[in-house]
Amino acid sequence: MPSVADYLDVTVPAARAQWRAIRLRRPVAGGRQVDFTPVETLLCLAAGLLVNRRRYGGKSAHRAEEPLPTLALLFARSNGSLLAKMANLEGSWPNGAKHEVEVAAALLADPERLVAVYRLLLRAARAEGLTTDDLPDFLGLEPEDTAFVLLGQEELSHGEIESDVAPLVGTWAEKRPDVATTTTEKLLVAAIRVGQHQFATKVLRNHGHRCAFCGLRVDVDGGRAPRMLVASHIKPWAKSTASERLDVRNGLAACPTHDAAFDTGLLTVNGGLRIHVKPELRRQVKENAVVAAAFGSPPLAERLLVPDGAVTPGERYLAYHHENIYRLDLGWAKIST
């Protein structure tokens, strides 16, 4: 059985040897599959940054989104096999491998280390002749100068995460007494942060990487400029259930100015997607050219800008925002004190 070091300190020669074995593998019909190699397990962990495996049960595994189908084909395994490995990495299986949970906790708590391991695996794969068709760079990190950032983290506070994790630690201790409490806490915190990254990634994609309020999109050097768009919840993360936190209908993509205005109740959106501006702010728009440059019309659209074919915000989330944030004067109180 591989040790934790075989994952965390994997070398290019070791990874190349594993890739050679994987390329020689053939699908097994109805029989026991060979054990996962560290390379396969680590790529399942990396895929978990994009794929919420809980969306797919046994009968829906065939619908799993990329990169799982491509990885499954490369590994000569089923989608369900990869989803099961991802569940084990999350510690969801009472009898799952302890060392894999420790690996997941260590790497997810240190994204830079995870990125370094991911790039090493890709370098080893390319050295063994695997092309981008065989193994795509699904995290977009193969160029060494590409930075990796967990998206949506600005919406989470340390206190909220601690409050969310605290009651779960005891439950985990009963389910996985073999796993140290510190490891459990790291994994639970990482699960929240990764879930938020998955949510933000899908919200930005759903909105075409443009501000839903004004249409702002900034591209630089062939890529999207960082930090110019924010993906956050309509019904705040702290008030949402576990499923609501991952629901793309509970998210909006916005430039920082309009995101802050929406989060603090200066703006709201009704069920018909019409944008409403706080009366106090509308008066400022008429009196102050600087305020008008941000909250006049333009740049604010009359209705939320949602691309054709995109998932529209859920009415229940918009109703929550209108009743609990917009109507409470939270935004105006904050900027007027």
The 8 nearest C-alpha neighbors of each residue, nearest first, counted from 0:
[[1, 2, 34, 36, 98, 5, 3, 96],
 [2, 0, 5, 3, 37, 6, 4, 36],
 [1, 3, 5, 4, 0, 98, 6, 99],
 [2, 4, 5, 6, 98, 7, 102, 1],
 [3, 5, 7, 8, 6, 2, 9, 1],
 [6, 4, 9, 2, 3, 8, 1, 7],
 [7, 5, 9, 4, 3, 8, 37, 102],
 [6, 8, 4, 9, 5, 3, 102, 116],
 [9, 7, 4, 6, 5, 10, 3, 116],
 [8, 10, 5, 6, 7, 13, 14, 11],
 [11, 9, 13, 12, 14, 8, 119, 5],
 [10, 12, 14, 13, 123, 15, 119, 9],
 [13, 11, 15, 14, 10, 16, 123, 9],
 [14, 12, 16, 10, 15, 11, 17, 9],
 [13, 15, 11, 17, 16, 12, 123, 10],
 [16, 14, 18, 12, 123, 17, 13, 11],
 [15, 17, 19, 13, 14, 18, 12, 20],
 [18, 16, 14, 20, 15, 19, 21, 13],
 [17, 19, 21, 15, 20, 16, 22, 14],
 [20, 18, 16, 22, 17, 21, 15, 23],
 [21, 19, 17, 23, 18, 22, 24, 16],
 [20, 22, 18, 24, 23, 19, 74, 17],
 [23, 21, 19, 20, 24, 18, 73, 74],
 [24, 22, 20, 21, 19, 25, 18, 75],
 [23, 25, 21, 22, 20, 75, 26, 74],
 [24, 26, 75, 27, 23, 22, 21, 74],
 [27, 25, 75, 76, 28, 24, 32, 74],
 [26, 28, 30, 32, 29, 25, 31, 75],
 [29, 27, 30, 26, 31, 32, 25, 76],
 [28, 30, 27, 31, 32, 26, 77, 76],
 [31, 29, 28, 27, 32, 33, 26, 76],
 [32, 30, 33, 29, 27, 28, 34, 26],
 [31, 33, 27, 30, 34, 76, 26, 35],
 [32, 34, 35, 31, 36, 27, 24, 30],
 [35, 33, 36, 32, 31, 0, 37, 39],
 [34, 36, 39, 40, 33, 37, 38, 84],
 [35, 37, 39, 38, 40, 34, 17, 1],
 [38, 36, 40, 39, 6, 41, 35, 5],
 [39, 37, 41, 36, 40, 42, 14, 17],
 [40, 38, 42, 36, 37, 41, 35, 43],
 [39, 41, 37, 43, 42, 38, 36, 35],
 [42, 40, 44, 38, 43, 39, 37, 45],
 [41, 43, 45, 44, 39, 40, 46, 38],
 [44, 42, 46, 40, 41, 45, 85, 39],
 [43, 45, 41, 47, 42, 46, 40, 85],
 [44, 46, 42, 47, 43, 48, 41, 117],
 [47, 45, 43, 48, 44, 49, 42, 50],
 [48, 46, 50, 44, 49, 45, 43, 51],
 [49, 47, 46, 45, 193, 50, 197, 196],
 [48, 50, 47, 197, 46, 51, 200, 196],
 [51, 49, 47, 52, 48, 46, 64, 197],
 [50, 52, 53, 54, 47, 49, 197, 194],
 [51, 53, 54, 50, 55, 82, 85, 47],
 [54, 52, 55, 51, 56, 86, 82, 50],
 [55, 53, 52, 51, 56, 63, 59, 50],
 [54, 56, 59, 60, 53, 52, 63, 57],
 [55, 57, 59, 58, 60, 54, 53, 79],
 [56, 58, 60, 59, 79, 55, 61, 82],
 [59, 57, 56, 60, 61, 55, 62, 79],
 [58, 60, 55, 56, 61, 62, 57, 63],
 [61, 59, 55, 79, 62, 63, 57, 78],
 [60, 62, 59, 63, 78, 58, 79, 68],
 [63, 61, 60, 59, 64, 55, 78, 68],
 [64, 62, 60, 61, 67, 55, 65, 68],
 [65, 63, 67, 66, 62, 68, 50, 61],
 [66, 64, 67, 68, 69, 63, 50, 137],
 [65, 67, 69, 68, 70, 64, 137, 46],
 [66, 68, 65, 70, 69, 71, 64, 78],
 [69, 67, 71, 70, 66, 65, 78, 72],
 [70, 68, 72, 71, 66, 67, 73, 65],
 [69, 71, 73, 67, 72, 68, 74, 66],
 [70, 72, 76, 68, 74, 69, 73, 77],
 [73, 71, 75, 69, 70, 74, 68, 76],
 [72, 74, 70, 71, 75, 69, 133, 134],
 [73, 75, 71, 76, 72, 70, 21, 39],
 [76, 74, 26, 72, 73, 71, 25, 24],
 [77, 75, 71, 74, 80, 26, 72, 78],
 [76, 78, 80, 79, 71, 81, 75, 72],
 [77, 79, 81, 80, 71, 60, 68, 61],
 [80, 78, 82, 77, 60, 81, 83, 57],
 [79, 81, 83, 77, 78, 82, 76, 84],
 [82, 80, 84, 78, 83, 79, 85, 43],
 [81, 83, 79, 85, 84, 80, 52, 78],
 [84, 82, 86, 80, 81, 85, 79, 87],
 [83, 85, 81, 87, 86, 82, 88, 80],
 [84, 86, 88, 82, 87, 83, 43, 81],
 [87, 85, 83, 89, 84, 91, 88, 82],
 [86, 88, 90, 84, 89, 85, 92, 95],
 [87, 89, 85, 100, 90, 86, 99, 103],
 [88, 90, 86, 87, 91, 85, 100, 103],
 [91, 89, 87, 88, 92, 100, 86, 95],
 [92, 90, 86, 89, 87, 93, 88, 95],
 [91, 93, 95, 94, 87, 90, 86, 89],
 [94, 92, 95, 174, 175, 91, 90, 87],
 [95, 93, 92, 96, 175, 97, 87, 91],
 [96, 94, 92, 87, 93, 97, 90, 91],
 [95, 97, 99, 98, 94, 100, 87, 88],
 [96, 98, 100, 99, 95, 101, 178, 177],
 [97, 99, 101, 100, 96, 3, 102, 2],
 [100, 98, 102, 101, 97, 96, 88, 103],
 [99, 101, 88, 103, 97, 102, 98, 90],
 [102, 100, 98, 104, 99, 103, 105, 182],
 [101, 103, 99, 105, 100, 104, 98, 106],
 [104, 102, 100, 106, 101, 105, 107, 88],
 [105, 103, 186, 101, 107, 102, 185, 106],
 [104, 106, 102, 108, 103, 107, 101, 109],
 [107, 105, 109, 113, 108, 103, 104, 112],
 [106, 108, 109, 104, 110, 189, 105, 103],
 [107, 109, 106, 105, 189, 104, 110, 185],
 [108, 110, 106, 107, 112, 111, 105, 113],
 [111, 109, 113, 112, 107, 114, 106, 108],
 [112, 110, 114, 113, 109, 115, 147, 106],
 [111, 113, 115, 114, 110, 109, 106, 116],
 [112, 114, 110, 106, 116, 111, 115, 117],
 [113, 115, 117, 111, 112, 116, 110, 118],
 [116, 114, 112, 118, 113, 117, 119, 111],
 [115, 117, 119, 113, 114, 118, 120, 112],
 [118, 116, 114, 120, 119, 115, 113, 121],
 [119, 117, 121, 115, 120, 116, 141, 114],
 [118, 120, 116, 122, 121, 117, 123, 115],
 [121, 119, 123, 117, 118, 122, 124, 116],
 [120, 122, 124, 118, 123, 119, 125, 117],
 [123, 121, 119, 125, 124, 120, 118, 126],
 [122, 124, 126, 15, 120, 121, 125, 11],
 [125, 123, 121, 127, 129, 126, 122, 120],
 [124, 126, 129, 128, 122, 127, 123, 121],
 [125, 127, 123, 124, 128, 122, 129, 15],
 [128, 126, 124, 125, 129, 123, 15, 19],
 [127, 129, 125, 126, 130, 124, 123, 133],
 [130, 128, 125, 124, 133, 127, 134, 131],
 [131, 129, 133, 132, 134, 128, 125, 135],
 [130, 132, 135, 134, 133, 136, 129, 125],
 [133, 131, 130, 134, 135, 129, 69, 136],
 [134, 132, 130, 131, 129, 135, 73, 69],
 [133, 135, 131, 132, 130, 129, 136, 70],
 [136, 134, 131, 137, 132, 133, 130, 66],
 [137, 135, 139, 138, 141, 134, 140, 131],
 [136, 138, 135, 139, 66, 46, 140, 134],
 [137, 139, 140, 136, 45, 141, 46, 49],
 [140, 138, 136, 137, 141, 142, 145, 135],
 [139, 141, 138, 142, 145, 136, 143, 118],
 [140, 142, 118, 139, 143, 136, 121, 145],
 [143, 141, 144, 140, 145, 139, 118, 146],
 [142, 144, 145, 141, 140, 118, 146, 115],
 [145, 143, 142, 146, 140, 141, 147, 139],
 [146, 144, 143, 142, 140, 147, 141, 139],
 [147, 145, 144, 148, 140, 143, 114, 111],
 [146, 148, 145, 149, 140, 114, 111, 110],
 [147, 149, 150, 146, 110, 196, 111, 152],
 [148, 150, 196, 152, 151, 147, 193, 192],
 [151, 149, 196, 152, 199, 148, 200, 195],
 [150, 152, 199, 153, 196, 195, 154, 230],
 [151, 153, 154, 155, 150, 149, 192, 195],
 [154, 152, 155, 151, 156, 150, 229, 231],
 [153, 155, 152, 151, 231, 156, 236, 232],
 [156, 154, 152, 153, 157, 159, 160, 236],
 [155, 157, 159, 158, 160, 154, 153, 152],
 [156, 158, 160, 159, 161, 155, 162, 188],
 [159, 157, 161, 156, 160, 162, 155, 163],
 [160, 158, 162, 156, 161, 157, 163, 237],
 [159, 161, 163, 157, 162, 158, 164, 156],
 [162, 160, 158, 164, 163, 159, 165, 157],
 [163, 161, 159, 160, 165, 164, 158, 166],
 [162, 164, 160, 161, 165, 159, 166, 167],
 [163, 165, 161, 167, 162, 166, 160, 187],
 [164, 166, 167, 162, 168, 163, 161, 169],
 [167, 165, 168, 164, 169, 163, 170, 162],
 [168, 166, 170, 164, 165, 169, 171, 163],
 [167, 169, 171, 170, 165, 166, 172, 164],
 [170, 168, 172, 171, 167, 166, 173, 165],
 [171, 169, 167, 173, 172, 168, 174, 166],
 [170, 172, 174, 168, 173, 169, 175, 167],
 [171, 173, 176, 169, 175, 170, 174, 168],
 [174, 172, 171, 170, 175, 176, 169, 168],
 [175, 173, 171, 172, 93, 176, 170, 92],
 [174, 176, 172, 177, 171, 178, 173, 93],
 [177, 175, 172, 178, 173, 174, 179, 171],
 [178, 176, 175, 179, 97, 172, 174, 180],
 [177, 179, 176, 175, 180, 97, 182, 183],
 [180, 178, 182, 181, 183, 177, 176, 172],
 [181, 179, 183, 182, 184, 178, 172, 168],
 [180, 182, 184, 183, 179, 185, 178, 186],
 [183, 181, 185, 179, 180, 184, 104, 186],
 [182, 184, 180, 186, 181, 185, 187, 179],
 [183, 185, 187, 181, 186, 182, 180, 188],
 [186, 184, 182, 188, 183, 187, 104, 189],
 [185, 187, 104, 189, 183, 184, 188, 190],
 [186, 188, 190, 184, 189, 185, 183, 164],
 [189, 187, 185, 191, 190, 186, 184, 192],
 [188, 190, 186, 192, 191, 187, 107, 108],
 [191, 189, 187, 193, 188, 192, 194, 186],
 [192, 190, 194, 188, 189, 193, 195, 187],
 [191, 193, 189, 195, 194, 190, 196, 188],
 [192, 194, 196, 190, 195, 191, 189, 48],
 [195, 193, 197, 191, 196, 192, 190, 198],
 [194, 196, 198, 192, 193, 197, 151, 199],
 [195, 197, 150, 193, 199, 194, 198, 149],
 [198, 196, 194, 200, 195, 49, 199, 193],
 [197, 199, 195, 245, 201, 196, 200, 194],
 [200, 198, 202, 230, 196, 151, 201, 197],
 [201, 199, 197, 203, 198, 202, 196, 204],
 [200, 202, 204, 198, 199, 203, 205, 197],
 [201, 203, 205, 199, 204, 200, 247, 250],
 [204, 202, 208, 206, 200, 205, 201, 252],
 [203, 205, 201, 207, 206, 202, 208, 200],
 [206, 204, 202, 203, 309, 207, 201, 310],
 [207, 205, 203, 204, 208, 305, 209, 306],
 [206, 208, 204, 209, 205, 203, 306, 305],
 [207, 209, 203, 206, 204, 216, 210, 252],
 [210, 208, 216, 214, 215, 207, 206, 211],
 [209, 211, 253, 214, 215, 254, 212, 252],
 [210, 212, 304, 303, 253, 214, 252, 213],
 [213, 211, 210, 303, 299, 300, 214, 304],
 [212, 214, 299, 298, 210, 300, 215, 211],
 [215, 213, 210, 209, 211, 212, 216, 304],
 [216, 214, 210, 209, 213, 217, 254, 253],
 [215, 217, 209, 214, 208, 218, 210, 227],
 [216, 218, 224, 223, 219, 215, 227, 209],
 [219, 217, 223, 224, 222, 221, 216, 220],
 [218, 220, 222, 221, 224, 223, 217, 225],
 [221, 219, 222, 218, 223, 224, 217, 225],
 [220, 222, 219, 218, 223, 224, 217, 225],
 [223, 221, 219, 218, 220, 224, 217, 225],
 [222, 224, 218, 219, 217, 225, 221, 216],
 [223, 225, 218, 219, 217, 227, 222, 226],
 [224, 226, 227, 223, 228, 217, 222, 218],
 [227, 225, 228, 224, 229, 255, 254, 223],
 [226, 228, 225, 254, 224, 255, 229, 217],
 [229, 227, 254, 253, 226, 255, 252, 210],
 [228, 230, 253, 252, 254, 255, 231, 258],
 [231, 229, 252, 199, 251, 151, 202, 203],
 [232, 230, 250, 251, 229, 151, 154, 233],
 [231, 233, 250, 235, 234, 249, 236, 251],
 [234, 232, 249, 250, 235, 316, 320, 317],
 [233, 235, 232, 316, 320, 319, 239, 249],
 [236, 234, 232, 238, 237, 233, 239, 231],
 [235, 237, 239, 238, 244, 232, 234, 154],
 [236, 238, 235, 239, 159, 240, 155, 234],
 [239, 237, 235, 236, 234, 240, 244, 243],
 [240, 238, 236, 243, 237, 244, 235, 234],
 [239, 241, 243, 242, 244, 238, 236, 237],
 [240, 242, 244, 243, 239, 245, 236, 246],
 [241, 243, 244, 240, 245, 246, 239, 249],
 [244, 242, 246, 240, 245, 239, 241, 249],
 [245, 243, 241, 242, 246, 239, 236, 240],
 [244, 246, 198, 243, 242, 247, 194, 241],
 [247, 245, 243, 248, 249, 244, 242, 198],
 [246, 248, 249, 250, 202, 245, 198, 201],
 [249, 247, 312, 313, 246, 250, 311, 310],
 [250, 248, 247, 233, 246, 232, 316, 312],
 [249, 251, 232, 247, 231, 233, 248, 202],
 [250, 252, 230, 231, 253, 202, 232, 233],
 [251, 253, 230, 210, 229, 203, 211, 206],
 [254, 252, 210, 258, 229, 228, 211, 257],
 [253, 255, 228, 210, 257, 256, 227, 258],
 [256, 254, 258, 257, 259, 229, 228, 253],
 [257, 255, 259, 258, 254, 260, 293, 253],
 [256, 258, 260, 259, 254, 255, 253, 261],
 [257, 259, 255, 253, 261, 260, 256, 254],
 [260, 258, 262, 256, 257, 261, 255, 263],
 [261, 259, 257, 265, 263, 258, 262, 266],
 [260, 262, 266, 264, 258, 259, 263, 265],
 [263, 261, 259, 260, 264, 258, 324, 233],
 [264, 262, 330, 260, 261, 329, 265, 259],
 [265, 263, 325, 330, 261, 324, 266, 262],
 [264, 266, 260, 277, 330, 261, 263, 276],
 [267, 265, 261, 276, 264, 275, 260, 277],
 [266, 268, 275, 274, 261, 321, 325, 264],
 [267, 269, 274, 272, 273, 275, 317, 270],
 [270, 268, 272, 271, 273, 317, 267, 274],
 [269, 271, 272, 314, 317, 268, 273, 318],
 [270, 272, 269, 273, 268, 302, 314, 303],
 [273, 271, 269, 303, 270, 302, 268, 274],
 [272, 274, 302, 268, 271, 269, 301, 303],
 [273, 275, 268, 302, 301, 267, 303, 272],
 [276, 274, 267, 266, 268, 273, 277, 269],
 [275, 277, 266, 265, 278, 281, 280, 274],
 [276, 278, 265, 280, 279, 266, 281, 275],
 [279, 277, 281, 280, 276, 282, 265, 283],
 [280, 278, 282, 277, 281, 283, 331, 276],
 [279, 281, 283, 277, 282, 278, 284, 276],
 [282, 280, 278, 284, 283, 279, 277, 276],
 [281, 283, 279, 280, 285, 284, 278, 286],
 [282, 284, 280, 286, 281, 285, 287, 290],
 [283, 285, 291, 281, 290, 282, 287, 286],
 [286, 284, 282, 283, 287, 281, 291, 288],
 [287, 285, 283, 284, 282, 288, 291, 290],
 [286, 288, 290, 289, 284, 283, 285, 291],
 [287, 289, 291, 290, 292, 286, 284, 285],
 [290, 288, 292, 291, 287, 293, 284, 294],
 [291, 289, 284, 292, 293, 287, 288, 294],
 [290, 292, 295, 284, 288, 294, 293, 289],
 [293, 291, 289, 290, 295, 294, 288, 298],
 [294, 292, 291, 290, 295, 298, 289, 299],
 [295, 293, 291, 299, 290, 292, 284, 298],
 [296, 294, 291, 297, 292, 298, 299, 284],
 [297, 295, 299, 298, 300, 294, 301, 291],
 [296, 298, 299, 295, 300, 294, 213, 292],
 [297, 299, 296, 213, 295, 300, 293, 294],
 [300, 298, 297, 213, 296, 212, 294, 295],
 [299, 301, 302, 213, 212, 297, 298, 296],
 [300, 302, 274, 273, 299, 303, 296, 275],
 [303, 301, 273, 274, 300, 272, 304, 212],
 [302, 304, 272, 211, 212, 305, 273, 274],
 [303, 305, 211, 212, 302, 306, 214, 300],
 [304, 306, 206, 303, 211, 309, 307, 311],
 [307, 305, 309, 206, 308, 304, 207, 205],
 [308, 306, 309, 305, 310, 206, 304, 207],
 [307, 309, 306, 310, 305, 205, 311, 206],
 [310, 308, 306, 205, 307, 311, 305, 206],
 [309, 311, 248, 312, 205, 308, 247, 305],
 [310, 312, 309, 248, 313, 305, 272, 247],
 [313, 311, 248, 249, 314, 310, 250, 317],
 [312, 314, 248, 316, 315, 249, 311, 317],
 [313, 315, 317, 316, 270, 318, 312, 269],
 [314, 316, 318, 317, 313, 319, 270, 320],
 [317, 315, 319, 318, 313, 314, 234, 233],
 [316, 318, 314, 320, 319, 315, 321, 269],
 [317, 319, 315, 321, 316, 320, 314, 322],
 [320, 318, 316, 322, 317, 321, 323, 315],
 [321, 319, 317, 324, 323, 318, 322, 234],
 [320, 322, 325, 318, 319, 324, 323, 326],
 [323, 321, 319, 320, 326, 324, 318, 325],
 [322, 324, 320, 319, 321, 326, 327, 325],
 [323, 325, 320, 264, 327, 326, 321, 322],
 [326, 324, 264, 321, 327, 328, 267, 320],
 [325, 327, 322, 324, 328, 321, 323, 264],
 [328, 326, 329, 324, 325, 323, 264, 322],
 [327, 329, 331, 330, 326, 332, 325, 264],
 [330, 328, 332, 327, 263, 331, 264, 333],
 [329, 331, 263, 264, 265, 333, 332, 328],
 [330, 332, 333, 334, 328, 329, 335, 265],
 [333, 331, 329, 335, 330, 334, 328, 336],
 [332, 334, 330, 331, 335, 336, 329, 263],
 [335, 333, 331, 332, 336, 330, 329, 263],
 [334, 336, 332, 333, 331, 330, 329, 279],
 [335, 334, 333, 332, 331, 330, 329, 328]]
